Amino acid sequence: MKKNLRVLILIGSLFPAALLAQKTVTGKVTDAADGMPLPGVNILVKGTSTGSVTDFDGNFAINVTDDAVLVFSFVGFQSQEISVGTQSIINIQLGQDITQLGEIVVVGYGVQSKREVTGSISKVGGEELQSIAVPSFEAALQGKAAGVQVIQGSGTAGAGSMIRVRGIASLSAGGDPLYVVDGIPITQDYFINDNRGAFNNNPLATINPNDIESVEILKDASAAAIYGSRGANGVILITTKRGKTGKPTFNFSTRVGITQAAREVDLLNSEEWLQLRQEAWENDGNVGLAELPGLLTWEEARANDTDWIDLTTQTGIRHEYNLSMTQGNDKLTSYVGVSYSDNESFLVGNSYERISGRVNLDYNILDNLKASLNTSLSQGINNRVSGAWDGGLGAAMSDALVIYPVRNDDGSYFTGGNNPVRRQDLLDWRTRENRSLSTLTFTYTPIDRLQLNVSGSLDYMDIQDEQFEPAELTNNESVARRFPTWVTNYTLNATAAYDFNIQEDHNFKVLVGAEYQRSLTESWDRIEAFGVDGPLRDDPFIPDRFQSIDGGEDSVQVDNPVYTTAPDQIWTFMSYFSRVNYNYKDKIFLKGSARVDGSSRFGSNNRYGFFPSLGAGYVITEEDWFPSSDVVNFLKIKASWGITGNADIPNYQRWGTFQRREGNDGNPYNQEPIIFPVRLENPDLQWEVQRTYDFGFELGLFDDRITTEFAYFDKNSTDVLIDRLVQVSTGFERFFENVAEINNRGIEISLRTRNLVGDFKWNTEINASRLDNEVIDIGATPPDAIAGSGDTRVVEGMPVGVNFLNRFSHVDPDNGLPVFLDIDGNETYEFNLEDRVPVGSVVPDWTGGITNTFSYKNFDLSVLFTFTIGGNIYDDSGKRQLGVVSDWNMRSEIKDRWRQPGDIAKFPRLTTDSRTYGGLPSFWNLNTTQFLYDATFARLRNLTLGYNLPAEMVDRLKLRSARVFFNGTNLLTFTEFPGADPEIVRDHEGRQGRNLSPNVTYLTAPQERAFSIGLNIGF
């Protein structure tokens, strides 16, 4: 009896606990960034070993007591603790972990945790690229990464950006970073279409930013040396989205908005311009009314006040639509995305239309064999307009005078002077680019920890640039032109990676690989047809690249085209590389890599190059001797050294080349054709060599409420390539030679703070970089031998792209004449090109960005400011808009000019004769420091205000997530530069101009100010 009583008492004492243990809590865990379910999340009852894991759909179930605390954790995401209480359903969202421990970054041919990285790598998430309205995705990197200067070219639809990683290190070779998309080093030639229409081709315009998962920028040699001869200017790795395990989930996004010019120049009206013309006429000693351009009378001129800027600009409409699907199981995961966008710029007639599709598949053929397919197909149609020196808005800011009418009295277009509306209305100009990026990879794991990868990639481009000018525009017969280009770029790659441990504390990761890349560019200089009714794209008889025009079996007959062929451009790379990573107790990290590159572009004596690197990192806070602190929770110091190269030069420069001249071209030899050499052979031609030292630290404070990174770098480039002029007496013109030396050194600072946590959150991200750029040596090359736009030059001891100008002193108040400084700094009235000196710099002192993000319940706000401090802008068109009164309109600043003795003025007395200014031979030579401005500016680059619909409303709509947002781009600009825009990249004719002349402006269209509203839905 007593025994039974004890059993009953024991059962009774356990009964409440049993009741509590039987409570089941269910719920779903999703990604806070996109609402996607997270499979494999660990749920643990705090203080116990009881736990569960989410399934493919992010769902979970766990038996707990009311007083239990659930801990949710997942690699790469911030952990959360939830008290159960009376809840039976718990749905939570996990935010990505941005701390030093959890972030995963993509490196060359693999991935690493940020903790393990010994080099300098900046990461930008795909969602940051999608939040801002820009002509091309790379412009959205501006202000996001320390040491990475991004200059958006202009507001023209489809325009590209100039990106410089840690300064300008090249002269005549390319200075842009290497772009790698899902392992493909892609074609990135900005000069495929030359600079027709004052516009350089943008090879990145067809890439859909909504397909991008992340962008990693490899900045130092430790990170970039794995790409060897093409890593000197940095490497930008673009990783696209992949499928996730679970049922099919869809994401749809759309935005609609408008665009305007961010800034405009203030030009004179008709009466003001006529007044200046008359004043200049009388200052020159003339009497009566001044002669006017365009053969207009004063009465006719006064009858017009044409606002050409208003007629060549508009409020552009832009809209885009994106739909993606992801799904997966143990056998197959897939990501499928389609996108359409049509973006008008603020230039009348200019728009960029893109349609793209992407399929990324991962298929487990066997337990140890996987096939991965990445493939995309896109088409970009750029409806082109002339710009800068070619017309359009450039003409509206220059020689389309306000006294000119658009049309004559009879309704015909005025042709007595530049009429950009006439060309705008009549010219049909379209560039169509079809592009496919595809990679097929097989991954085989024969034994544990050994992974073999074999991949083949194809980057194919088909570019058709077409113009049609009707007879009304040519004043003769109509003409249609096509400039076709086809690029076939394929890569074969094989790697083997093996991980192993020695006594648990010593972990090694070894990678070896080989890569072969070949690119073929086929083109015709032009196809031209006369007397046709429309563009050649409307003519089915114009041959494509696969058809012959020589009368062969497959030839196509057409009425009257003229074909001008161009030689094929072929280049190849053969590479071997390896990398070893060592990890001791997750606190000491060592990395070494080496690559051997062979290139067809270089001479027989230097066909192959060797590019090694070393890196080390030490997490000091892991040491027992490091004092425990509530302040410092993470500290890592790191250092690296490495050698990288630059092989981005035109093909065939190592060969001696010859030119054929016909006997009837005015230079005959015995009335027969002749062949003569024009370029010297250079068997010693080799890549530029860059040696980089990098020292830095990563610091976490107050449980990572504050995280910061600091880096000091010194990169020295030797054997820098120069396309040199050769003395005429040699009988040659120019040739590439490894001559120069350039040094870039500076510091980078990144700071992230979580200022406020809780319901109201406020985070701040600041990045800034300081750069000193110096040309160490250019051999015996004189300054004028290496020139860029806007009189930029290369001078020893000065930054790359220093301006080579006459110095303007002041305006003489007695006579109104400009006073210059001679070579010795003495004042003189004489303008002499021999008095030019190096002044200013196109390289800024500081660049960076400041991002503040706020969130309260369902609302979020992001504000990005970008800034540039120091450096100079050379206003190459200012000498015409603010100088001699000619057939150009002038800016309103000219009102501060000398008119009578005693005037203290900014600009000299007006004249129509350039020789008045110290014997100036032409107004085109008026390159003085008067038009050199401080490049400092700050810009409210991006503002996004969003609202996430409440969970109960989303559930009623049977959605996973829903968000509406407003976005504004380039809303405010703070600058003292009086021109169209302080951020500019003018058109260039080649790599040298692009290196020497960033921020040299010549009638270039300003940036766009854009406003848009959008919707993101997950279902």
DODORO-271003 format. One line per field, with one value per residue (C-alpha): x, y, z; residue number from 0. Coordinates in steps of 0.1 Angstrom, whole numbers. Last residue first. Example, Ala and Ser with C-alpha at 12.3 -4.5 7.8 and 13.67 -1.06 7.14 Angstrom:
2
X c(137  123)
Y c(-11  -45)
Z c(71  78)
pos c(1  0)
REM end
This chain:
1019
X c(47  71  62  84  67  81  80  106  123  155  180  203  240  252  256  291  300  337  346  379  369  388  415  448  435  405  427  453  428  413  393  376  341  338  336  317  309  311  281  270  296  299  320  314  297  269  246  211  186  210  186  152  134  100  90  63  69  51  61  51  18  -16  -33  -47  -12  4  -23  -16  22  19  30  66  71  101  118  149  172  203  232  227  259  291  316  353  366  382  383  407  392  412  443  447  440  432  446  412  406  432  467  466  487  484  446  438  449  417  397  360  368  354  375  389  370  371  367  381  369  392  392  359  340  359  338  317  287  307  294  261  275  282  267  292  298  325  330  364  364  337  318  347  374  348  345  375  363  392  380  405  416  403  375  349  317  288  257  234  201  181  147  126  91  74  84  108  138  166  196  224  250  281  303  339  366  396  426  411  431  425  454  463  492  520  535  528  550  562  526  531  504  520  506  532  536  567  564  595  576  556  526  495  477  444  436  410  430  435  420  445  426  444  471  463  488  493  484  496  470  483  469  489  500  533  569  576  551  523  499  464  457  419  420  451  487  519  544  536  553  587  597  633  623  588  597  581  546  528  494  485  451  429  399  366  339  310  282  255  227  196  170  137  119  152  186  201  236  245  278  298  331  354  387  412  447  470  497  499  532  539  569  573  591  577  574  545  553  551  555  584  609  636  639  604  614  592  560  555  525  536  534  543  574  569  538  543  514  515  486  474  442  416  385  358  330  308  279  301  297  308  337  348  381  397  433  455  487  490  521  517  541  527  542  530  529  557  572  607  600  592  588  587  556  549  569  564  545  543  518  532  532  570  566  532  523  491  469  473  501  482  498  501  511  534  535  563  548  546  516  495  465  456  467  451  478  483  501  501  528  521  524  500  494  467  456  425  407  373  354  370  348  333  368  388  425  444  466  443  446  415  413  445  430  461  461  488  491  516  514  530  527  550  550  551  556  585  611  586  568  535  499  496  496  511  503  518  500  510  492  501  478  483  457  462  431  409  431  458  444  466  455  474  468  477  477  484  474  471  457  446  440  424  413  400  410  384  363  348  317  298  262  245  219  224  233  241  271  268  284  309  303  325  298  297  272  279  285  251  243  220  192  166  166  148  180  197  179  154  144  178  196  230  242  271  285  311  345  334  339  351  365  379  387  405  409  427  428  447  442  456  439  450  432  450  439  462  445  429  462  469  438  429  411  417  408  414  407  400  390  381  372  354  351  333  329  309  309  288  289  259  253  223  226  199  209  220  212  224  196  167  182  175  203  201  225  231  254  249  266  266  284  292  307  311  323  336  341  359  360  375  369  388  375  362  371  361  343  333  321  310  306  287  290  270  270  250  248  227  235  214  227  202  204  176  186  158  143  175  195  170  166  204  204  240  240  224  205  170  146  119  86  85  93  125  126  144  154  190  195  199  230  234  272  277  254  226  253  263  227  224  255  287  310  290  261  244  214  211  182  201  186  200  193  200  206  219  232  246  247  259  265  272  290  296  261  254  239  232  219  225  207  210  186  187  166  171  152  168  157  179  165  175  151  150  178  164  170  143  146  128  132  124  135  134  148  150  169  171  179  179  184  179  151  149  130  137  116  122  102  115  97  111  99  115  99  121  113  128  159  169  143  148  185  180  160  155  153  145  131  162  183  160  162  199  203  213  240  244  268  263  284  284  263  281  318  347  377  379  362  333  328  332  305  282  286  281  248  237  243  223  194  192  194  227  234  230  243  220  220  205  189  155  143  109  97  81  93  85  94  82  96  85  88  88  90  122  160  174  183  212  217  245  281  300  337  353  391  417  438  468  447  450  485  478  442  452  471  438  433  469  476  452  417  395  360  332  297  268  236  232  202  183  213  206  238  231  249  282  301  294  304  319  297  307  284  309  335  351  323  343  361  348  361  349  346  341  365  340  339  303  309  345  352  389  394  398  431  437  472  485  491  485  483  454  442  433  406  395  360  348  311  290  262  231  208  228  230  268  299  293  326  333  364  370  394  366  335  299  302  296  289  255  274  283  246  242  221  214  182  192  178  189  226  222  200  229  251  284  316  350  381  416  437  441  406  399  375  356  347  360  347  363  380  390  373  337  329  311  301  298  327  335  299  274  251  221  188  166  129  105  72  63  30  20  27  18  53  78  107  125  163  177  210  222  226  256  253  219  208  174  175  142  136  114  91  60  75  86  79  92  78  96  88  115  99  127  125  135  157  148  163  165  201  192  202  183  158  175  163  188  179  183  158  154  122  126  112  138  161  146  152  124  118  83  64  53  52  40  31  35  63  41  15  43  58  24  21  55  45  13  32  56  28  10  42  47  12  16  46  28  0)
Y c(346  375  410  441  473  505  543  563  596  602  631  623  631  658  655  661  695  688  676  665  645  615  625  605  570  572  592  564  536  550  576  589  603  625  611  634  642  679  685  711  737  762  739  752  720  706  684  673  647  625  595  593  561  555  521  494  460  427  394  357  363  347  382  374  364  396  416  396  401  439  454  464  501  517  551  551  581  579  600  631  645  661  680  689  691  725  742  746  769  800  777  781  763  791  771  764  802  803  818  837  868  880  879  901  874  855  881  884  903  908  924  900  877  878  916  945  974  1005  1011  1000  968  939  908  894  890  861  840  837  811  818  808  797  813  835  858  848  833  821  795  787  784  768  738  720  725  709  695  693  671  677  661  638  628  604  607  577  578  546  547  518  514  482  486  515  513  537  534  559  556  578  575  580  598  617  634  635  624  647  669  705  721  710  741  757  787  773  776  814  839  873  899  889  884  865  829  816  798  829  840  854  887  889  923  946  978  994  967  941  908  882  856  828  800  783  747  711  694  664  631  608  627  647  638  629  644  627  650  664  691  687  652  630  633  612  627  663  657  647  610  604  577  581  577  582  593  600  592  599  585  589  565  568  545  552  529  540  520  533  510  520  489  479  490  524  534  502  514  504  521  516  534  532  546  556  548  548  548  549  537  542  524  492  501  503  517  549  565  549  563  568  605  610  603  577  585  562  541  538  506  506  484  492  498  504  497  510  502  512  495  502  482  491  475  493  476  445  433  467  471  450  458  448  457  467  465  461  460  459  451  459  447  459  432  425  437  423  411  447  451  487  502  520  499  505  488  506  506  516  549  550  554  571  595  612  583  568  543  527  527  495  498  476  463  451  428  432  455  427  432  465  466  452  429  443  424  414  409  404  414  411  421  415  425  411  425  414  420  452  472  447  435  403  411  393  368  339  347  348  386  387  374  372  374  367  371  362  367  353  364  347  359  341  355  377  370  362  395  400  399  361  358  332  335  317  321  319  320  320  324  324  326  326  326  297  273  276  281  277  286  274  287  275  287  278  301  301  334  340  370  373  405  398  424  450  450  480  470  494  484  490  465  434  399  374  350  314  299  327  361  379  390  359  349  338  373  386  396  425  410  412  451  467  464  484  516  532  541  535  559  549  518  516  486  496  488  452  431  398  397  363  357  327  317  287  280  256  248  240  247  236  242  234  232  229  226  192  173  179  188  184  203  196  216  206  230  229  258  264  299  312  346  350  387  398  434  452  489  495  526  539  568  591  611  647  674  648  655  658  629  606  596  561  548  513  498  460  443  405  394  359  350  312  291  256  241  213  211  184  184  164  167  131  111  112  145  156  190  195  231  245  283  307  344  354  389  405  442  466  501  524  557  572  608  631  646  649  661  689  696  700  730  742  772  784  751  761  732  738  753  780  807  788  762  758  795  807  837  813  799  762  765  755  743  732  716  694  687  672  675  655  675  666  643  627  605  568  544  517  483  458  421  394  357  341  307  292  254  233  196  176  143  128  116  112  135  162  190  227  251  288  301  338  359  395  423  457  490  520  554  586  604  637  636  632  595  570  536  506  475  439  411  373  351  314  299  261  234  197  164  170  194  229  260  296  318  353  381  416  445  479  514  547  579  608  644  661  676  687  715  729  730  747  776  796  834  845  878  896  875  882  920  918  901  865  851  821  840  878  908  935  966  998  1005  982  989  954  966  976  940  926  949  940  903  907  926  900  873  892  898  862  846  837  802  789  753  726  702  668  665  648  613  598  567  533  503  467  436  400  372  336  306  270  245  242  242  274  282  304  341  356  363  392  393  427  424  452  472  449  417  408  393  372  364  346  378  396  389  390  417  442  453  424  438  414  418  399  380  396  386  418  438  426  427  443  476  460  464  501  515  549  579  611  602  575  570  538  512  484  510  501  466  445  409  387  369  341  326  335  369  382  418  429  464  494  510  497  502  535  551  526  527  551  548  522  506  529  526  546  543  533  550  529  560  592  606  608  587  577  580  552  554  522  526  522  504  516  552  544  507  517  529  493  484  505  536  541  540  528  500  472  475  474  443  426  429  448  432  448  427  436  405  381  367  340  360  370  334  321  313  298  303  339  350  352  364  348  369  352  361  398  408  414  385  385  391  363  366  350  331  317  298  283  315  315  322  311  335  341  343  353  345  367  350  337  302  297  301  303  301  293  303  280  292  279  244  230  205  216  221  238  253  269  254  228  219  238  220  210  211  198  198  222  256  275  252  250  258  252  266  240  255  293  304  335  368  388  405  392  356  333  310  294  283  255  252  220  218  183  192  215  188  165  191  195  156  150  156  135  106  106  109  80  58  66  56  23  14  24  0)
Z c(-536  -531  -543  -548  -559  -572  -574  -593  -594  -615  -617  -646  -649  -672  -710  -721  -738  -732  -697  -684  -652  -664  -688  -686  -683  -707  -731  -731  -735  -767  -786  -755  -748  -717  -682  -659  -623  -617  -639  -665  -657  -628  -605  -570  -559  -538  -558  -547  -559  -578  -575  -559  -550  -536  -523  -520  -503  -504  -488  -488  -506  -501  -501  -467  -456  -468  -450  -418  -422  -426  -459  -460  -466  -484  -487  -509  -513  -535  -547  -525  -539  -526  -547  -548  -584  -579  -613  -642  -669  -659  -657  -694  -726  -751  -780  -795  -796  -823  -828  -794  -801  -765  -763  -792  -815  -808  -828  -820  -788  -754  -727  -702  -677  -639  -637  -617  -639  -638  -675  -691  -700  -683  -678  -650  -674  -689  -660  -679  -702  -739  -772  -799  -833  -820  -790  -777  -742  -718  -738  -761  -735  -713  -736  -721  -686  -667  -634  -606  -577  -541  -522  -539  -522  -522  -500  -496  -477  -469  -453  -439  -427  -415  -378  -378  -400  -407  -431  -433  -461  -464  -495  -505  -524  -512  -528  -563  -594  -624  -611  -612  -630  -654  -672  -705  -713  -747  -759  -758  -750  -746  -721  -696  -659  -648  -634  -651  -679  -686  -666  -683  -682  -700  -716  -701  -707  -673  -651  -664  -662  -640  -638  -663  -664  -697  -694  -692  -670  -650  -662  -641  -610  -610  -603  -639  -663  -682  -700  -700  -726  -724  -738  -734  -743  -741  -765  -754  -721  -735  -732  -720  -696  -682  -645  -611  -621  -589  -574  -538  -527  -496  -493  -476  -465  -441  -432  -407  -391  -374  -360  -343  -329  -312  -321  -326  -338  -354  -368  -399  -407  -437  -441  -469  -471  -499  -523  -561  -578  -616  -636  -673  -702  -715  -752  -777  -811  -830  -865  -883  -909  -883  -892  -879  -844  -828  -809  -780  -771  -735  -714  -678  -672  -635  -614  -576  -553  -517  -496  -461  -449  -422  -414  -389  -369  -343  -327  -332  -296  -284  -308  -338  -356  -389  -395  -424  -443  -481  -503  -540  -569  -604  -636  -670  -695  -720  -753  -758  -794  -804  -842  -853  -867  -900  -925  -963  -991  -1025  -1053  -1087  -1106  -1104  -1067  -1062  -1034  -1048  -1042  -1077  -1069  -1040  -1006  -985  -949  -929  -893  -871  -845  -808  -811  -826  -804  -786  -749  -718  -705  -670  -644  -607  -581  -544  -508  -480  -444  -418  -383  -368  -338  -325  -292  -281  -257  -232  -227  -220  -221  -249  -232  -241  -278  -299  -298  -318  -350  -372  -410  -435  -473  -500  -538  -569  -606  -632  -668  -701  -737  -728  -754  -781  -776  -760  -771  -775  -737  -713  -677  -647  -615  -579  -546  -509  -479  -442  -415  -377  -355  -366  -347  -373  -409  -440  -475  -506  -541  -575  -611  -647  -675  -713  -728  -763  -786  -820  -839  -874  -900  -911  -942  -960  -978  -1002  -1007  -1041  -1051  -1029  -1039  -1012  -1015  -1004  -1035  -1038  -1053  -1027  -1003  -982  -955  -919  -906  -918  -953  -963  -983  -956  -957  -927  -906  -934  -923  -946  -982  -999  -1022  -1010  -991  -967  -948  -923  -907  -910  -880  -864  -829  -818  -781  -767  -730  -715  -678  -655  -619  -585  -551  -517  -484  -452  -416  -387  -353  -359  -357  -394  -414  -451  -478  -515  -545  -582  -610  -647  -670  -706  -717  -748  -763  -796  -805  -836  -848  -874  -883  -905  -927  -946  -970  -986  -1016  -1014  -989  -963  -939  -964  -983  -954  -929  -916  -890  -876  -849  -850  -821  -817  -785  -773  -740  -738  -708  -703  -669  -652  -614  -591  -554  -528  -493  -491  -522  -558  -555  -590  -600  -637  -649  -679  -683  -705  -712  -742  -758  -784  -790  -811  -817  -833  -852  -873  -880  -892  -860  -839  -869  -875  -838  -835  -859  -864  -887  -920  -922  -909  -914  -939  -929  -955  -929  -920  -892  -859  -858  -851  -827  -798  -814  -819  -817  -781  -753  -778  -799  -770  -763  -798  -818  -826  -803  -772  -782  -811  -803  -800  -795  -777  -780  -755  -759  -733  -731  -699  -690  -658  -658  -629  -631  -599  -593  -558  -549  -586  -612  -587  -608  -602  -627  -634  -661  -671  -694  -706  -723  -724  -739  -738  -747  -765  -788  -767  -741  -705  -707  -716  -699  -712  -690  -693  -671  -669  -641  -635  -606  -602  -578  -587  -570  -533  -540  -555  -564  -574  -597  -609  -625  -632  -648  -657  -664  -674  -688  -698  -691  -721  -735  -770  -774  -739  -744  -778  -763  -794  -790  -825  -840  -828  -852  -882  -875  -870  -904  -905  -927  -902  -881  -875  -886  -861  -865  -872  -864  -859  -836  -821  -789  -812  -825  -790  -777  -807  -801  -764  -769  -795  -769  -742  -767  -777  -743  -726  -713  -677  -677  -666  -637  -627  -662  -658  -654  -647  -629  -630  -610  -610  -590  -589  -568  -571  -549  -562  -533  -514  -518  -532  -568  -577  -581  -601  -588  -602  -594  -600  -603  -596  -620  -618  -620  -657  -658  -627  -620  -587  -580  -573  -536  -524  -549  -534  -545  -552  -556  -548  -563  -550  -559  -593  -615  -607  -620  -656  -676  -710  -702  -692  -725  -726  -760  -760  -770  -788  -817  -828  -801  -814  -816  -801  -780  -745  -748  -718  -730  -700  -677  -670  -635  -627  -642  -641  -648  -649  -636  -659  -667  -702  -716  -728  -694  -665  -627  -621  -585  -559  -581  -608  -623  -653  -658  -688  -706  -714  -717  -715  -679  -681  -675  -639  -621  -597  -575  -555  -526  -501  -514  -516  -527  -563  -569  -584  -615  -622  -628  -660  -667  -630  -609  -574  -552  -575  -568  -531  -534  -551  -521  -523  -510  -507  -506  -493  -486  -458  -459  -433  -411  -442  -448  -480  -515  -547  -580  -573  -541  -532  -497  -468  -438  -405  -383  -390  -385  -413  -403  -426  -409  -397  -400  -374  -373  -339  -335  -301  -281  -244  -233  -259  -253  -286  -290  -324  -342  -370  -404  -423  -409  -392  -356  -338  -300  -284  -247  -227  -199  -216  -220  -254  -281  -315  -350  -379  -413  -435  -467  -471  -434  -404  -378  -342  -307  -272  -259  -231  -218  -245  -264  -298  -333  -361  -395  -422  -447  -448  -465  -488  -475  -495  -470  -437  -448  -435  -405  -402  -372  -349  -311  -295  -258  -244  -221  -202  -193  -184  -161  -144  -140  -126  -90  -94  -108  -79  -54  -71  -70  -34  -26  -44  -23  9  0)
pos c(1018  1017  1016  1015  1014  1013  1012  1011  1010  1009  1008  1007  1006  1005  1004  1003  1002  1001  1000  999  998  997  996  995  994  993  992  991  990  989  988  987  986  985  984  983  982  981  980  979  978  977  976  975  974  973  972  971  970  969  968  967  966  965  964  963  962  961  960  959  958  957  956  955  954  953  952  951  950  949  948  947  946  945  944  943  942  941  940  939  938  937  936  935  934  933  932  931  930  929  928  927  926  925  924  923  922  921  920  919  918  917  916  915  914  913  912  911  910  909  908  907  906  905  904  903  902  901  900  899  898  897  896  895  894  893  892  891  890  889  888  887  886  885  884  883  882  881  880  879  878  877  876  875  874  873  872  871  870  869  868  867  866  865  864  863  862  861  860  859  858  857  856  855  854  853  852  851  850  849  848  847  846  845  844  843  842  841  840  839  838  837  836  835  834  833  832  831  830  829  828  827  826  825  824  823  822  821  820  819  818  817  816  815  814  813  812  811  810  809  808  807  806  805  804  803  802  801  800  799  798  797  796  795  794  793  792  791  790  789  788  787  786  785  784  783  782  781  780  779  778  777  776  775  774  773  772  771  770  769  768  767  766  765  764  763  762  761  760  759  758  757  756  755  754  753  752  751  750  749  748  747  746  745  744  743  742  741  740  739  738  737  736  735  734  733  732  731  730  729  728  727  726  725  724  723  722  721  720  719  718  717  716  715  714  713  712  711  710  709  708  707  706  705  704  703  702  701  700  699  698  697  696  695  694  693  692  691  690  689  688  687  686  685  684  683  682  681  680  679  678  677  676  675  674  673  672  671  670  669  668  667  666  665  664  663  662  661  660  659  658  657  656  655  654  653  652  651  650  649  648  647  646  645  644  643  642  641  640  639  638  637  636  635  634  633  632  631  630  629  628  627  626  625  624  623  622  621  620  619  618  617  616  615  614  613  612  611  610  609  608  607  606  605  604  603  602  601  600  599  598  597  596  595  594  593  592  591  590  589  588  587  586  585  584  583  582  581  580  579  578  577  576  575  574  573  572  571  570  569  568  567  566  565  564  563  562  561  560  559  558  557  556  555  554  553  552  551  550  549  548  547  546  545  544  543  542  541  540  539  538  537  536  535  534  533  532  531  530  529  528  527  526  525  524  523  522  521  520  519  518  517  516  515  514  513  512  511  510  509  508  507  506  505  504  503  502  501  500  499  498  497  496  495  494  493  492  491  490  489  488  487  486  485  484  483  482  481  480  479  478  477  476  475  474  473  472  471  470  469  468  467  466  465  464  463  462  461  460  459  458  457  456  455  454  453  452  451  450  449  448  447  446  445  444  443  442  441  440  439  438  437  436  435  434  433  432  431  430  429  428  427  426  425  424  423  422  421  420  419  418  417  416  415  414  413  412  411  410  409  408  407  406  405  404  403  402  401  400  399  398  397  396  395  394  393  392  391  390  389  388  387  386  385  384  383  382  381  380  379  378  377  376  375  374  373  372  371  370  369  368  367  366  365  364  363  362  361  360  359  358  357  356  355  354  353  352  351  350  349  348  347  346  345  344  343  342  341  340  339  338  337  336  335  334  333  332  331  330  329  328  327  326  325  324  323  322  321  320  319  318  317  316  315  314  313  312  311  310  309  308  307  306  305  304  303  302  301  300  299  298  297  296  295  294  293  292  291  290  289  288  287  286  285  284  283  282  281  280  279  278  277  276  275  274  273  272  271  270  269  268  267  266  265  264  263  262  261  260  259  258  257  256  255  254  253  252  251  250  249  248  247  246  245  244  243  242  241  240  239  238  237  236  235  234  233  232  231  230  229  228  227  226  225  224  223  222  221  220  219  218  217  216  215  214  213  212  211  210  209  208  207  206  205  204  203  202  201  200  199  198  197  196  195  194  193  192  191  190  189  188  187  186  185  184  183  182  181  180  179  178  177  176  175  174  173  172  171  170  169  168  167  166  165  164  163  162  161  160  159  158  157  156  155  154  153  152  151  150  149  148  147  146  145  144  143  142  141  140  139  138  137  136  135  134  133  132  131  130  129  128  127  126  125  124  123  122  121  120  119  118  117  116  115  114  113  112  111  110  109  108  107  106  105  104  103  102  101  100  99  98  97  96  95  94  93  92  91  90  89  88  87  86  85  84  83  82  81  80  79  78  77  76  75  74  73  72  71  70  69  68  67  66  65  64  63  62  61  60  59  58  57  56  55  54  53  52  51  50  49  48  47  46  45  44  43  42  41  40  39  38  37  36  35  34  33  32  31  30  29  28  27  26  25  24  23  22  21  20  19  18  17  16  15  14  13  12  11  10  9  8  7  6  5  4  3  2  1  0)
REM end
